[in-house]
């Protein structure tokens, strides 16, 4: 098994170790940073919280909004890819979109059609595709590469949200003096 196959197996099976980068960040007990980000921005008004870069629109909250939009875009692309792969006539495999609610991890994974419906590694998929035409095998290879790319992009966006969460929860909220009428 090559390094590319090892990486593919790790990303496709959801075994990516996300804790390595953020192990020094002792974040709160809530693990799902994407849900935390959605909740923290849900009831926010434009002047409710002061950001570190006032009046530029380039603060951490703006970046958090952009990352949530990116997560939504990636999840929609994952759903579309899974739908396209399922429409292949006579296929015995398909891409399944998995979503772990506890930590917000969403990823595409190969599954076998039929009674077993077991998860498959890319090497298993290649073995099942040996009887198919070269163009079909190439198409499945492209679909797998696209799934790997979407999985990696989603993971990167989630890591960036977690880093912003750390910044926002650890930062002191600025207090501005107000003149008291009197």
DRENDO-1510 file (C-alpha; in Angstrom, 1 decimal, always signed):
<recs>
REC; n; res; u; v; w
REC; 1; UNK; +0.0; +0.0; +0.0 .
REC; 2; UNK; +1.5; +3.4; -1.0 .
REC; 3; UNK; +1.4; +6.6; +0.9 .
REC; 4; UNK; -1.4; +7.9; -1.3 .
REC; 5; UNK; -3.5; +4.8; -0.6 .
REC; 6; UNK; -2.8; +5.2; +3.2 .
REC; 7; UNK; -3.9; +8.8; +3.0 .
REC; 8; UNK; -7.0; +7.9; +0.9 .
REC; 9; UNK; -7.9; +5.2; +3.4 .
REC; 10; UNK; -7.5; +7.5; +6.4 .
REC; 11; UNK; -9.6; +10.4; +4.8 .
REC; 12; UNK; -12.3; +8.2; +3.3 .
REC; 13; UNK; -12.8; +6.2; +6.5 .
REC; 14; UNK; -12.9; +9.2; +8.7 .
REC; 15; UNK; -9.9; +8.2; +10.7 .
REC; 16; UNK; -8.2; +11.5; +10.4 .
REC; 17; UNK; -6.7; +12.6; +13.7 .
REC; 18; UNK; -8.0; +16.1; +14.2 .
REC; 19; UNK; -6.8; +16.5; +17.8 .
REC; 20; UNK; -3.1; +16.7; +16.9 .
REC; 21; UNK; -3.2; +20.4; +15.8 .
REC; 22; UNK; -5.5; +21.6; +18.6 .
REC; 23; UNK; -4.3; +19.5; +21.5 .
REC; 24; UNK; -2.9; +22.6; +23.2 .
REC; 25; UNK; -6.2; +24.4; +23.0 .
REC; 26; UNK; -8.2; +23.4; +26.0 .
REC; 27; UNK; -11.6; +24.2; +24.3 .
REC; 28; UNK; -14.8; +23.8; +26.2 .
REC; 29; UNK; -16.5; +20.5; +26.5 .
REC; 30; UNK; -18.9; +21.0; +23.5 .
REC; 31; UNK; -17.1; +19.2; +20.7 .
REC; 32; UNK; -19.1; +20.3; +17.7 .
REC; 33; UNK; -17.4; +23.6; +16.7 .
REC; 34; UNK; -19.6; +24.1; +13.6 .
REC; 35; UNK; -22.8; +24.0; +15.8 .
REC; 36; UNK; -21.1; +26.3; +18.3 .
REC; 37; UNK; -20.3; +28.8; +15.5 .
REC; 38; UNK; -23.9; +28.7; +14.2 .
REC; 39; UNK; -25.3; +29.2; +17.7 .
REC; 40; UNK; -22.9; +32.0; +18.5 .
REC; 41; UNK; -23.8; +34.0; +15.4 .
REC; 42; UNK; -27.5; +33.2; +15.4 .
REC; 43; UNK; -28.8; +36.0; +17.6 .
REC; 44; UNK; -26.1; +38.5; +17.0 .
REC; 45; UNK; -26.9; +42.0; +16.0 .
REC; 46; UNK; -24.5; +44.2; +14.0 .
REC; 47; UNK; -23.4; +46.3; +17.1 .
REC; 48; UNK; -23.9; +43.6; +19.8 .
REC; 49; UNK; -20.3; +42.6; +20.0 .
REC; 50; UNK; -17.1; +44.5; +19.4 .
REC; 51; UNK; -14.6; +42.9; +17.1 .
REC; 52; UNK; -10.9; +43.2; +17.0 .
REC; 53; UNK; -10.8; +45.1; +13.7 .
REC; 54; UNK; -13.6; +47.6; +14.0 .
REC; 55; UNK; -15.2; +49.0; +10.8 .
REC; 56; UNK; -13.3; +46.9; +8.4 .
REC; 57; UNK; -15.5; +43.8; +8.2 .
REC; 58; UNK; -12.4; +41.7; +8.5 .
REC; 59; UNK; -12.7; +40.5; +12.1 .
REC; 60; UNK; -12.9; +37.0; +13.5 .
REC; 61; UNK; -16.7; +37.0; +13.4 .
REC; 62; UNK; -16.8; +37.9; +9.8 .
REC; 63; UNK; -14.3; +35.0; +9.1 .
REC; 64; UNK; -16.5; +32.7; +11.1 .
REC; 65; UNK; -19.5; +33.6; +9.0 .
REC; 66; UNK; -17.5; +32.9; +5.8 .
REC; 67; UNK; -16.4; +29.5; +7.2 .
REC; 68; UNK; -19.9; +28.5; +8.0 .
REC; 69; UNK; -20.9; +29.4; +4.5 .
REC; 70; UNK; -18.0; +27.4; +3.2 .
REC; 71; UNK; -19.0; +24.4; +5.3 .
REC; 72; UNK; -22.6; +24.6; +3.9 .
REC; 73; UNK; -21.2; +24.8; +0.4 .
REC; 74; UNK; -19.0; +21.8; +0.9 .
REC; 75; UNK; -21.8; +19.7; +2.4 .
REC; 76; UNK; -24.0; +20.6; -0.5 .
REC; 77; UNK; -21.3; +19.5; -3.0 .
REC; 78; UNK; -20.9; +16.3; -1.0 .
REC; 79; UNK; -24.6; +15.6; -1.3 .
REC; 80; UNK; -24.6; +16.3; -5.0 .
REC; 81; UNK; -21.6; +14.0; -5.6 .
REC; 82; UNK; -23.2; +11.2; -3.6 .
REC; 83; UNK; -26.4; +11.7; -5.6 .
REC; 84; UNK; -24.5; +11.5; -9.0 .
REC; 85; UNK; -22.6; +8.4; -8.0 .
REC; 86; UNK; -25.9; +6.7; -6.9 .
REC; 87; UNK; -27.4; +7.3; -10.3 .
REC; 88; UNK; -24.9; +5.0; -12.1 .
REC; 89; UNK; -26.9; +2.1; -13.6 .
REC; 90; UNK; -25.9; -1.4; -12.5 .
REC; 91; UNK; -23.4; -0.1; -9.9 .
REC; 92; UNK; -22.8; -2.2; -6.8 .
REC; 93; UNK; -21.1; +0.6; -4.9 .
REC; 94; UNK; -22.0; +4.2; -4.0 .
REC; 95; UNK; -20.7; +7.1; -2.0 .
REC; 96; UNK; -22.5; +7.6; +1.4 .
REC; 97; UNK; -22.6; +10.9; +3.2 .
REC; 98; UNK; -21.9; +10.4; +6.9 .
REC; 99; UNK; -22.5; +13.0; +9.5 .
REC; 100; UNK; -21.3; +12.6; +13.1 .
REC; 101; UNK; -23.5; +14.9; +15.2 .
REC; 102; UNK; -21.3; +14.7; +18.2 .
REC; 103; UNK; -18.4; +16.6; +16.6 .
REC; 104; UNK; -19.9; +17.8; +13.3 .
REC; 105; UNK; -17.6; +15.7; +11.1 .
REC; 106; UNK; -19.2; +15.2; +7.7 .
REC; 107; UNK; -17.5; +12.9; +5.1 .
REC; 108; UNK; -18.1; +10.8; +2.1 .
REC; 109; UNK; -17.4; +7.1; +2.2 .
REC; 110; UNK; -17.7; +4.2; -0.2 .
REC; 111; UNK; -20.4; +1.6; +0.6 .
REC; 112; UNK; -21.4; -1.6; -1.0 .
REC; 113; UNK; -24.9; -2.0; -2.3 .
REC; 114; UNK; -26.9; -5.0; -1.1 .
REC; 115; UNK; -27.6; -6.9; +2.1 .
REC; 116; UNK; -24.2; -6.3; +3.7 .
REC; 117; UNK; -23.9; -2.6; +2.9 .
REC; 118; UNK; -20.4; -2.6; +4.3 .
REC; 119; UNK; -18.0; +0.2; +4.1 .
REC; 120; UNK; -15.3; -0.1; +1.4 .
REC; 121; UNK; -11.7; +1.1; +1.1 .
REC; 122; UNK; -10.6; +2.4; -2.3 .
REC; 123; UNK; -8.6; -0.8; -2.9 .
REC; 124; UNK; -11.8; -2.8; -2.3 .
REC; 125; UNK; -13.6; -0.5; -4.8 .
REC; 126; UNK; -10.9; -1.0; -7.4 .
REC; 127; UNK; -11.2; -4.7; -7.0 .
REC; 128; UNK; -15.0; -4.5; -7.5 .
REC; 129; UNK; -14.5; -2.3; -10.6 .
REC; 130; UNK; -12.0; -4.7; -12.4 .
REC; 131; UNK; -14.8; -6.2; -14.5 .
REC; 132; UNK; -16.0; -2.8; -15.6 .
REC; 133; UNK; -14.8; -0.8; -18.7 .
REC; 134; UNK; -11.7; +1.4; -18.3 .
REC; 135; UNK; -13.8; +4.6; -18.8 .
REC; 136; UNK; -16.1; +3.6; -15.9 .
REC; 137; UNK; -13.1; +2.8; -13.7 .
REC; 138; UNK; -11.6; +6.2; -14.6 .
REC; 139; UNK; -14.9; +7.9; -13.8 .
REC; 140; UNK; -15.1; +6.2; -10.4 .
REC; 141; UNK; -11.5; +7.3; -9.8 .
REC; 142; UNK; -12.4; +10.9; -10.5 .
REC; 143; UNK; -15.4; +10.6; -8.2 .
REC; 144; UNK; -13.1; +9.2; -5.5 .
REC; 145; UNK; -10.6; +12.0; -5.9 .
REC; 146; UNK; -13.3; +14.6; -5.7 .
REC; 147; UNK; -14.7; +12.9; -2.6 .
REC; 148; UNK; -11.2; +13.0; -1.0 .
REC; 149; UNK; -10.8; +16.6; -1.9 .
REC; 150; UNK; -14.2; +17.5; -0.4 .
REC; 151; UNK; -13.4; +15.5; +2.7 .
REC; 152; UNK; -10.1; +17.3; +3.2 .
REC; 153; UNK; -11.6; +20.8; +2.5 .
REC; 154; UNK; -14.3; +20.1; +5.1 .
REC; 155; UNK; -11.8; +19.0; +7.6 .
REC; 156; UNK; -9.7; +22.1; +7.0 .
REC; 157; UNK; -12.7; +24.5; +7.4 .
REC; 158; UNK; -13.7; +22.7; +10.6 .
REC; 159; UNK; -10.1; +23.1; +12.0 .
REC; 160; UNK; -10.2; +26.8; +11.2 .
REC; 161; UNK; -13.6; +27.2; +12.9 .
REC; 162; UNK; -12.1; +25.5; +16.0 .
REC; 163; UNK; -9.1; +27.8; +16.0 .
REC; 164; UNK; -11.5; +30.8; +15.8 .
REC; 165; UNK; -13.6; +29.4; +18.5 .
REC; 166; UNK; -10.5; +29.3; +20.7 .
REC; 167; UNK; -9.7; +32.9; +19.9 .
REC; 168; UNK; -13.2; +34.1; +20.5 .
REC; 169; UNK; -13.8; +32.2; +23.7 .
REC; 170; UNK; -10.4; +33.2; +25.2 .
REC; 171; UNK; -10.4; +36.8; +24.1 .
REC; 172; UNK; -11.5; +39.5; +26.6 .
REC; 173; UNK; -14.5; +41.4; +25.4 .
REC; 174; UNK; -13.5; +45.1; +25.3 .
REC; 175; UNK; -15.4; +47.4; +27.6 .
REC; 176; UNK; -15.8; +50.9; +26.5 .
REC; 177; UNK; -16.4; +53.8; +28.9 .
REC; 178; UNK; -19.7; +55.6; +28.5 .
REC; 179; UNK; -20.4; +59.0; +29.8 .
REC; 180; UNK; -23.1; +58.9; +32.5 .
REC; 181; UNK; -25.6; +61.7; +32.2 .
REC; 182; UNK; -26.2; +63.4; +35.4 .
</recs>
